[in-house]
C-alpha cells in the first residue's frame, strides 16, 4: 500500500506532467490543420514547415532562460508561468487572422515547451529513488495521451466537417475546422494552471536557495519523516561538491568542468539522438505521410499512432525501473532502426500511376479541365514520388500541382500501405517504450543538484534545436528528397546514436542522485588515467 507521503509525491508528479498532455495535444492537433491552412492561405512547403516547427523555435528561446528563471523564482512558480503561456497560445492560435499571426501564436506556445525539462527536473527532486523512473516516465505517457486525444479530436472534427450536418452549420466547420482543432487546447491548459497551485515547491531548490526550514516542510509532504535528515545531509554534500556556483556563467563553467563533464556529455548526446529519430516530424505530419502512401482515411489511421504510443509508454512505465535505463534505451533504438528501415524499403518499392478510378477522383476534386490534362498519363508509370510530381507540375502548372500535392501522390501511389502503417506504428512503439520517456528519466538523475537548474534546460535546448530543424525541414525534404530518403536518413541517424550510447550511457536504476553523481565523477577520473 502506498504511503501518504509517496501518494502526495505521485499526485504532484501527475499534476506537473499535465503539461506533457498539453504538449502532446498541441503536437497532434496541428497535424490535422495543414490541409485547411493550405487551402485557405495557399501555404508553401517552407510556410507549412514554419507553422509546424514554430513551437520548437519558441522552445529554443525559452530554454535559454528556463534554468536561470527556475533557479531564481523556484520550480513551482516557473511551471505556473509556463501553464499561463500555454493558455494564451491556445486562445491566440484558435483566433489567428493570418499566417504570421498563427506562427506567432504557436511560437508563444513553444516558450512553454520547456515544461518538459522542468517537469523532469521537479519530479527528480521530489520522487523516491525507487519510483523516480516511473514518475518521470509519466511525462511521456501524458504526452502520448494528449497526442491520442488530439488525433481523435481531429478525426471527429474532420468527419463532422465532411458530413456537414445541419446542427454544425453555426460552427462553420467548413472553413474553421482548424480553429476548433487548435482551440481544443484551451480547457486542459486552464485546468493545468489551476491545479498547479496545489503542488509543493521542490525541497532541493529550497535548500539551494538557503531556505532549509521551508525545505523540511516540503520534504514532510513527499517523504517519510525518518528519511528527512538523511536527505538534507545528502543535498548538503552535493551542494558542497558543486562549490556553490550561483551565477549563470559560473554554473555553465561548472557544468563543463571535470567534475560534471561526464554527465554533460551523456545529457547532450542523448538529447540530440532523441529528436533526430524524426519522431516529432512523423507525428506532426502524419496525415500527410499517410495520404501520400495512398491510405483512404489518413485521419483515422493517425488515431492508431496515439493508441500505440500510450500502450508503449505504459510498457516503459513498467520496464524502466525493472530492467533499467540502459537496456531499455539500447534495445529500443535497435527496434527503431528496423522499423524505419522497413518504412524506407516500402517507399523504395513504390510506383506511381493513375488508373480509371483515381482519374475520376482527380476530376471530382480538381475539376474537368485538370482531369483532362492528366487523363493522357493513365498508362504512364513513375518510379518515385519526385518524378511523379515533376510531371504533375509540367501538366497542371506549378501552383495547382503544389496546392494538391498530397492528394495527387495519394491517388497515384501503389505501394504496400499495410507495411507503411505497421512500420510507422512499430517505430512509434519502439520510441515510446525506450528513448522517448527514458531520456527524461536520465535527465532527472545524472546532473548534480546545484547544477540541475541549468543542466536539464541546457540538454533540453539541444533537443529543441535539433527538433526544430527536423520539423521545419520535413515538408521541404518530402517535396525535394522523397519519403524513402527521409526514412533512410532517420534510420542512419538512429544507428549512429545507438553506437554512441552503447559506450556512454550508464545504468542509474535504484540509485540516488548523489550516488549517480559520485559514480560519474569516479568514472571520469578512471577514464582520465
C-alpha positions as CSV (number, residue, x, y, z in Angstrom):
1,X,0.0,0.0,0.0
2,X,1.3,3.4,-0.9
3,X,2.4,5.7,1.9
4,X,0.6,9.1,2.2
5,X,3.8,11.0,1.5
6,X,4.5,8.8,-1.6
7,X,0.9,9.4,-2.7
8,X,1.4,13.1,-2.4
9,X,4.6,13.0,-4.4
10,X,2.8,10.8,-7.0
11,X,-0.1,13.3,-7.3
12,X,2.2,16.2,-7.6
13,X,4.1,14.4,-10.4
14,X,0.8,13.7,-12.1
15,X,-0.2,17.4,-12.0
16,X,3.1,18.6,-13.2
17,X,3.0,16.2,-16.2
18,X,-0.3,17.5,-17.3
19,X,2.0,19.9,-19.2
20,X,3.1,16.8,-21.2
21,X,-0.6,16.2,-22.1
22,X,-1.0,19.8,-23.4
23,X,2.3,19.4,-25.3
24,X,1.0,16.2,-26.9
25,X,-2.3,17.8,-27.7
26,X,-0.5,20.8,-29.4
27,X,1.7,18.4,-31.4
28,X,-1.2,16.3,-32.6
29,X,-3.9,19.0,-33.4
30,X,-1.6,20.9,-35.7
31,X,-1.2,17.8,-37.8
32,X,-4.9,18.0,-38.8
33,X,-4.8,21.6,-39.8
34,X,-2.4,21.7,-42.7
35,X,-4.9,20.8,-45.4
36,X,-7.3,23.6,-44.3
37,X,-4.5,26.1,-43.9
38,X,-3.0,25.4,-47.3
39,X,-6.5,25.7,-48.9
40,X,-7.3,29.0,-47.0
41,X,-3.9,30.7,-47.2
42,X,-2.1,28.9,-50.0
43,X,0.9,27.9,-47.9
44,X,4.2,26.8,-49.5
45,X,6.3,23.8,-48.1
46,X,8.5,26.3,-46.2
47,X,5.5,28.0,-44.7
48,X,4.0,24.7,-43.7
49,X,7.3,23.9,-42.0
50,X,7.2,27.2,-40.2
51,X,3.7,26.6,-38.8
52,X,4.7,23.0,-37.7
53,X,8.0,24.0,-36.2
54,X,7.2,27.4,-34.7
55,X,6.8,26.0,-31.2
56,X,10.2,24.3,-31.5
57,X,11.7,27.7,-32.4
58,X,10.0,29.2,-29.3
59,X,11.3,26.4,-27.2
60,X,14.9,27.3,-28.1
61,X,14.5,30.8,-26.7
62,X,12.6,29.7,-23.6
63,X,15.3,27.1,-22.7
64,X,17.9,29.8,-22.7
65,X,16.1,31.4,-19.7
66,X,14.2,28.4,-18.1
67,X,17.2,27.3,-16.0
68,X,18.1,30.7,-14.6
69,X,14.4,31.6,-14.0
70,X,13.7,28.3,-12.2
71,X,16.8,28.9,-10.1
72,X,15.7,32.4,-9.3
73,X,12.0,32.1,-8.5
74,X,11.7,28.3,-8.0
75,X,10.4,25.3,-9.9
76,X,6.8,25.7,-9.0
77,X,6.4,29.4,-10.0
78,X,8.2,28.8,-13.3
79,X,5.9,25.9,-14.2
80,X,2.9,28.1,-13.4
81,X,4.2,30.8,-15.7
82,X,4.6,28.1,-18.4
83,X,1.0,27.0,-17.9
84,X,-0.2,30.5,-18.4
85,X,1.8,30.8,-21.7
86,X,0.1,27.6,-22.9
87,X,-3.3,29.0,-22.3
88,X,-2.6,32.3,-24.1
89,X,-1.1,30.4,-27.0
90,X,-4.1,28.2,-27.3
91,X,-6.5,31.1,-27.4
92,X,-4.5,33.2,-29.9
93,X,-3.9,30.2,-32.2
94,X,-7.6,29.5,-32.5
95,X,-8.3,33.2,-33.2
96,X,-5.3,33.7,-35.6
97,X,-6.2,36.1,-38.5
98,X,-3.4,35.0,-40.9
99,X,-0.3,33.0,-41.5
100,X,2.1,35.2,-39.5
101,X,-0.3,35.6,-36.5
102,X,-0.7,31.8,-36.3
103,X,3.1,31.4,-36.4
104,X,3.5,34.0,-33.7
105,X,0.8,32.3,-31.5
106,X,2.5,28.9,-31.9
107,X,5.9,30.4,-31.2
108,X,4.4,31.7,-27.9
109,X,3.2,28.1,-27.1
110,X,6.8,26.9,-27.8
111,X,8.0,29.1,-25.0
112,X,6.0,26.7,-22.8
113,X,7.7,23.6,-24.2
114,X,10.4,23.9,-21.6
115,X,7.7,22.5,-19.2
116,X,9.0,19.0,-20.3
117,X,12.5,19.6,-18.9
118,X,11.3,21.4,-15.8
119,X,8.8,18.6,-15.1
120,X,11.6,16.0,-15.2
121,X,13.7,18.3,-13.0
122,X,10.9,18.8,-10.5
123,X,9.9,15.1,-10.3
124,X,13.5,14.1,-10.0
125,X,13.8,16.3,-7.0
126,X,10.7,15.1,-5.1
127,X,10.4,11.4,-6.1
128,X,11.7,8.5,-4.1
129,X,14.7,6.9,-5.9
130,X,12.9,3.5,-6.4
131,X,9.9,5.3,-8.1
132,X,11.7,8.1,-9.9
133,X,11.9,6.4,-13.2
134,X,8.2,5.6,-13.3
135,X,7.2,9.1,-12.1
136,X,9.3,10.9,-14.7
137,X,8.1,8.5,-17.3
138,X,4.5,9.8,-16.6
139,X,5.6,12.9,-18.5
140,X,6.0,10.9,-21.7
141,X,2.8,8.9,-21.0
142,X,0.8,12.1,-20.7
143,X,2.4,13.4,-24.0
144,X,1.1,10.3,-25.8
145,X,-2.3,10.5,-24.1
146,X,-2.5,14.1,-25.3
147,X,-1.4,13.0,-28.7
148,X,-4.1,10.4,-28.9
149,X,-6.7,12.9,-27.7
150,X,-5.6,15.3,-30.4
151,X,-5.8,12.7,-33.2
152,X,-9.2,11.7,-32.0
153,X,-10.4,15.4,-31.9
154,X,-9.0,15.9,-35.4
155,X,-10.8,12.8,-36.7
156,X,-14.1,13.9,-35.1
157,X,-13.9,17.4,-36.4
158,X,-12.8,16.3,-39.8
159,X,-15.7,13.8,-40.0
160,X,-18.2,16.5,-39.0
161,X,-16.8,19.0,-41.5
162,X,-17.0,16.4,-44.3
163,X,-20.6,15.3,-43.5
164,X,-21.8,18.8,-42.9
165,X,-24.8,18.0,-40.6
166,X,-27.3,20.8,-40.2
167,X,-26.6,21.3,-36.5
168,X,-23.0,22.1,-37.2
169,X,-23.7,24.9,-39.6
170,X,-23.3,27.7,-37.0
171,X,-19.8,26.3,-36.1
172,X,-18.6,27.0,-39.7
173,X,-16.5,23.8,-39.7
174,X,-16.1,24.0,-43.5
175,X,-13.7,26.9,-43.1
176,X,-13.0,27.0,-39.4
177,X,-12.3,23.3,-38.6
178,X,-8.7,24.1,-37.9
179,X,-9.7,26.8,-35.4
180,X,-11.7,24.2,-33.4
181,X,-8.8,21.8,-33.5
182,X,-6.4,24.3,-32.1
183,X,-9.0,25.6,-29.6
184,X,-9.2,22.2,-28.1
185,X,-6.1,23.0,-26.1
186,X,-7.8,25.8,-24.1
187,X,-9.6,23.7,-21.5
188,X,-6.7,21.4,-20.4
189,X,-4.3,24.4,-20.3
190,X,-6.6,26.2,-18.0
191,X,-7.2,23.1,-15.8
192,X,-3.4,22.6,-15.5
193,X,-2.8,26.2,-14.5
194,X,-5.4,25.9,-11.7
195,X,-4.1,22.5,-10.4
196,X,-0.5,23.7,-10.1
197,X,-1.5,25.8,-7.1
198,X,-1.6,22.6,-5.0
199,X,1.9,21.2,-5.6
200,X,4.7,21.8,-3.1
201,X,7.9,23.6,-4.1
202,X,11.0,21.4,-4.8
203,X,12.8,20.7,-1.5
204,X,16.1,20.6,-3.3
205,X,15.6,24.1,-4.8
206,X,14.6,25.4,-1.4
207,X,17.8,24.0,0.1
208,X,19.9,25.5,-2.7
209,X,18.1,28.9,-2.0
210,X,19.1,28.7,1.7
211,X,15.5,28.1,2.9
212,X,16.1,25.0,4.9
213,X,13.1,25.3,7.2
214,X,10.7,25.5,4.1
215,X,12.6,22.6,2.5
216,X,12.0,20.4,5.5
217,X,8.3,21.3,5.4
218,X,8.2,20.4,1.7
219,X,10.0,17.1,2.4
220,X,7.5,16.2,5.0
221,X,4.8,16.3,2.3
222,X,6.6,13.9,-0.1
223,X,8.8,11.6,2.0
224,X,8.7,9.7,5.3
225,X,9.7,11.6,8.4
226,X,12.6,9.3,9.2
227,X,14.2,10.0,5.8
228,X,14.3,13.8,6.0
229,X,17.6,14.1,7.9
230,X,19.4,11.8,5.5
231,X,18.0,13.7,2.6
232,X,19.1,17.1,4.0
233,X,22.6,15.7,4.6
234,X,22.8,14.2,1.1
235,X,21.7,17.5,-0.5
236,X,24.3,19.5,1.6
237,X,27.0,17.2,0.5
238,X,26.1,17.6,-3.2
239,X,26.0,21.3,-2.8
240,X,29.4,21.3,-1.3
241,X,30.8,19.3,-4.2
242,X,29.3,21.8,-6.6
243,X,31.4,24.6,-5.0
244,X,28.3,26.8,-4.5
245,X,28.2,28.0,-8.1
246,X,25.4,30.6,-8.4
247,X,25.7,32.8,-11.5
248,X,24.7,31.6,-14.9
249,X,28.2,31.8,-16.2
250,X,29.6,30.1,-13.2
251,X,27.1,27.3,-13.5
252,X,27.9,26.7,-17.2
253,X,31.6,26.6,-16.4
254,X,30.9,24.2,-13.6
255,X,28.7,22.0,-15.9
256,X,31.6,21.5,-18.3
257,X,34.3,21.2,-15.7
258,X,36.0,17.9,-14.9
259,X,33.6,17.4,-12.0
260,X,30.4,17.3,-14.1
261,X,31.7,16.8,-17.7
262,X,30.7,13.2,-17.9
263,X,27.1,14.0,-17.1
264,X,27.0,16.9,-19.5
265,X,28.3,14.7,-22.4
266,X,25.8,12.0,-21.7
267,X,23.0,14.5,-21.5
268,X,23.9,16.4,-24.7
269,X,24.3,13.1,-26.7
270,X,21.0,11.6,-25.7
271,X,19.3,15.0,-26.1
272,X,20.5,15.1,-29.7
273,X,19.6,11.5,-30.5
274,X,16.0,11.6,-29.3
275,X,14.7,14.1,-31.9
276,X,17.0,13.0,-34.8
277,X,14.9,9.8,-34.9
278,X,12.4,12.0,-36.7
279,X,9.6,11.3,-34.1
280,X,8.1,14.8,-34.0
281,X,8.2,15.3,-37.7
282,X,6.4,12.0,-38.3
283,X,3.8,12.9,-35.6
284,X,3.3,16.5,-36.8
285,X,2.9,15.5,-40.5
286,X,1.4,12.0,-40.0
287,X,-1.7,12.7,-42.1
288,X,0.5,13.9,-45.0
289,X,2.7,10.8,-44.9
290,X,-0.4,8.5,-44.7
291,X,-2.1,10.4,-47.5
292,X,0.9,10.2,-49.8
293,X,1.2,6.4,-49.2
294,X,-2.4,6.0,-50.6
295,X,-4.3,5.4,-47.4
296,X,-8.0,6.2,-47.8
297,X,-8.6,7.7,-44.4
298,X,-5.4,9.2,-43.0
299,X,-7.1,10.9,-40.1
300,X,-8.5,7.6,-38.9
301,X,-5.0,6.0,-39.2
302,X,-3.4,8.6,-37.0
303,X,-5.6,7.5,-34.1
304,X,-3.6,4.2,-34.1
305,X,-0.4,6.2,-33.6
306,X,-1.9,7.6,-30.4
307,X,-3.1,4.3,-29.2
308,X,0.2,2.6,-29.8
309,X,2.0,5.5,-28.1
310,X,0.0,5.1,-25.0
311,X,0.4,1.3,-24.8
312,X,4.2,1.6,-25.4
313,X,4.6,4.3,-22.8
314,X,2.8,2.1,-20.3
315,X,5.3,-0.6,-21.2
316,X,8.1,1.9,-20.5
317,X,6.4,2.8,-17.2
318,X,6.6,-0.9,-16.2
319,X,10.1,-1.6,-17.5
320,X,12.2,1.4,-16.7
321,X,12.6,0.7,-13.0
322,X,12.6,-3.1,-13.6
323,X,15.1,-3.7,-16.4
324,X,17.0,-0.5,-16.1
325,X,17.6,2.6,-18.2
326,X,20.4,1.3,-20.4
327,X,18.9,-1.9,-21.8
328,X,15.6,-0.3,-22.5
329,X,17.2,2.5,-24.5
330,X,19.6,0.4,-26.4
331,X,17.1,-2.3,-27.4
332,X,14.5,0.4,-28.2
333,X,16.9,2.1,-30.6
334,X,17.7,-1.1,-32.3
335,X,13.9,-1.6,-32.8
336,X,13.7,1.9,-34.2
337,X,16.3,1.1,-36.8
338,X,14.4,-2.0,-38.1
339,X,11.1,-0.1,-38.2
340,X,12.5,3.0,-40.1
341,X,14.3,0.7,-42.4
342,X,11.1,-1.2,-43.3
343,X,9.3,2.1,-44.0
344,X,12.1,3.3,-46.3
345,X,12.0,-0.1,-48.0
346,X,8.3,0.2,-48.7
347,X,8.7,3.7,-50.2
348,X,11.7,2.5,-52.2
349,X,9.5,-0.1,-54.0
350,X,6.6,2.3,-54.5
351,X,5.3,3.1,-58.0
352,X,3.1,5.9,-59.1
353,X,0.5,5.8,-61.9
354,X,-3.2,6.8,-62.4
355,X,-6.0,4.3,-63.2
356,X,-9.6,5.0,-64.2
357,X,-10.8,5.2,-60.6
358,X,-8.1,7.6,-59.4
359,X,-8.6,9.8,-62.5
360,X,-12.3,10.1,-61.7
361,X,-11.4,11.2,-58.1
362,X,-9.0,13.8,-59.6
363,X,-11.8,15.1,-61.7
364,X,-14.2,15.3,-58.7
365,X,-11.7,17.3,-56.6
366,X,-9.9,19.5,-59.2
367,X,-12.5,19.8,-62.0
368,X,-12.9,18.6,-65.5
369,X,-10.1,20.6,-67.1
370,X,-7.2,19.4,-64.8
371,X,-8.6,15.8,-65.0
372,X,-8.5,16.0,-68.8
373,X,-4.9,17.3,-68.6
374,X,-3.8,14.2,-66.6
375,X,-6.0,11.7,-68.5
376,X,-3.3,11.1,-71.0
377,X,-1.0,9.9,-68.2
378,X,-3.1,6.8,-67.5
379,X,-0.6,4.5,-69.0
380,X,2.5,6.3,-67.5
381,X,4.4,4.9,-64.6
382,X,6.8,6.7,-62.3
383,X,9.5,5.1,-60.1
384,X,9.4,7.8,-57.3
385,X,7.1,10.5,-55.8
386,X,9.7,13.1,-57.0
387,X,9.5,12.0,-60.7
388,X,5.7,11.8,-60.5
389,X,5.3,15.4,-59.0
390,X,7.7,16.8,-61.6
391,X,5.4,15.5,-64.3
392,X,2.3,16.9,-62.4
393,X,3.9,20.4,-62.3
394,X,4.5,20.2,-66.0
395,X,1.0,19.1,-66.8
396,X,-1.0,21.1,-64.3
397,X,1.2,24.0,-63.6
398,X,3.3,24.8,-60.5
399,X,0.6,26.3,-58.3
400,X,-2.2,23.8,-58.9
401,X,0.2,20.8,-58.6
402,X,1.8,22.1,-55.4
403,X,-1.5,23.0,-53.7
404,X,-2.8,19.5,-54.3
405,X,0.5,17.6,-54.0
406,X,-0.6,15.3,-51.1
407,X,-3.9,14.4,-52.8
408,X,-2.3,13.7,-56.2
409,X,0.5,11.5,-54.8
410,X,-2.0,9.6,-52.7
411,X,-4.2,8.9,-55.7
412,X,-1.3,7.6,-57.8
413,X,0.7,5.7,-55.2
414,X,1.0,2.0,-55.5
415,X,2.8,0.5,-52.5
416,X,2.3,-1.7,-49.6
417,X,0.3,0.6,-47.4
418,X,-0.1,-2.1,-44.8
419,X,3.7,-2.3,-44.4
420,X,4.0,1.5,-44.1
421,X,1.3,1.7,-41.4
422,X,2.8,-1.3,-39.5
423,X,6.4,0.1,-39.8
424,X,5.4,3.6,-38.6
425,X,3.4,2.1,-35.7
426,X,6.3,-0.1,-34.9
427,X,8.7,2.9,-34.8
428,X,6.2,4.8,-32.6
429,X,6.1,1.9,-30.2
430,X,9.9,1.5,-30.1
431,X,10.4,5.2,-29.5
432,X,7.8,5.4,-26.8
433,X,9.0,2.4,-24.9
434,X,12.6,3.5,-24.9
435,X,14.4,6.8,-25.6
436,X,11.2,8.8,-25.6
437,X,10.4,8.5,-21.8
438,X,13.8,7.3,-20.7
439,X,15.6,10.5,-21.9
440,X,13.7,12.5,-19.3
441,X,14.5,9.9,-16.6
442,X,18.2,10.2,-17.4
443,X,17.9,14.0,-17.3
444,X,16.3,13.8,-13.9
445,X,19.1,11.6,-12.5
446,X,22.6,12.4,-13.9
447,X,23.1,16.1,-13.0
448,X,24.3,17.4,-9.6
449,X,21.7,19.2,-7.5
450,X,23.3,22.6,-7.7
451,X,23.6,22.4,-11.5
452,X,20.2,20.9,-12.4
453,X,18.5,24.2,-12.9
454,X,20.9,25.0,-15.8
455,X,21.9,21.4,-16.9
456,X,18.5,20.0,-17.7
457,X,17.3,23.0,-19.7
458,X,20.7,23.0,-21.5
459,X,20.2,19.4,-22.5
460,X,16.6,20.1,-23.5
461,X,17.9,23.1,-25.5
462,X,19.9,20.7,-27.6
463,X,16.8,18.6,-28.1
464,X,14.8,21.7,-29.1
465,X,17.3,22.9,-31.6
466,X,17.6,19.5,-33.4
467,X,13.9,19.0,-33.2
468,X,13.2,22.4,-34.7
469,X,15.2,21.7,-37.8
470,X,13.8,18.2,-38.2
471,X,10.2,19.5,-38.1
472,X,10.9,22.7,-40.2
473,X,12.7,20.8,-43.0
474,X,10.4,17.8,-43.2
475,X,7.8,19.3,-45.7
476,X,10.7,20.6,-47.9
477,X,12.5,17.2,-47.7
478,X,9.4,15.4,-48.6
479,X,9.0,17.6,-51.7
480,X,12.6,17.5,-52.8
481,X,14.1,14.3,-51.5
482,X,11.1,11.9,-51.3
483,X,9.7,9.8,-48.5
484,X,12.2,6.9,-49.0
485,X,15.3,9.1,-48.4
486,X,13.8,10.8,-45.3
487,X,13.2,7.5,-43.6
488,X,16.6,6.0,-44.5
489,X,18.2,9.2,-43.2
490,X,16.5,8.8,-39.9
491,X,17.5,5.2,-39.8
492,X,21.2,6.0,-40.3
493,X,21.0,8.7,-37.6
494,X,19.5,6.3,-35.1
495,X,22.2,3.7,-35.8
496,X,24.9,6.3,-35.1
497,X,23.1,7.2,-31.9
498,X,22.9,3.6,-30.8
499,X,26.6,3.2,-31.3
500,X,27.3,6.4,-29.2
501,X,25.0,5.5,-26.3
502,X,26.4,1.9,-26.2
503,X,29.7,3.4,-25.0
504,X,28.3,6.4,-23.0
505,X,25.1,5.5,-21.2
506,X,25.4,4.3,-17.6
507,X,22.9,2.4,-15.6
508,X,21.2,4.6,-12.9
509,X,18.4,2.3,-11.7
510,X,17.7,2.4,-7.9
511,X,20.4,5.0,-7.2
512,X,20.1,8.3,-5.5
513,X,21.0,11.4,-7.4
514,X,24.0,11.9,-5.2
515,X,25.2,8.3,-5.8
516,X,24.9,8.7,-9.5
517,X,26.9,11.9,-9.3
518,X,29.7,10.3,-7.3
519,X,29.9,7.3,-9.7
520,X,30.1,9.6,-12.8
521,X,32.9,11.6,-11.2
522,X,34.7,8.4,-10.3
523,X,34.3,7.0,-13.8
524,X,35.6,10.2,-15.3
525,X,38.7,10.1,-13.1
526,X,39.3,6.5,-14.0
527,X,38.9,7.2,-17.7
528,X,41.3,10.0,-17.5
529,X,44.1,7.9,-16.1
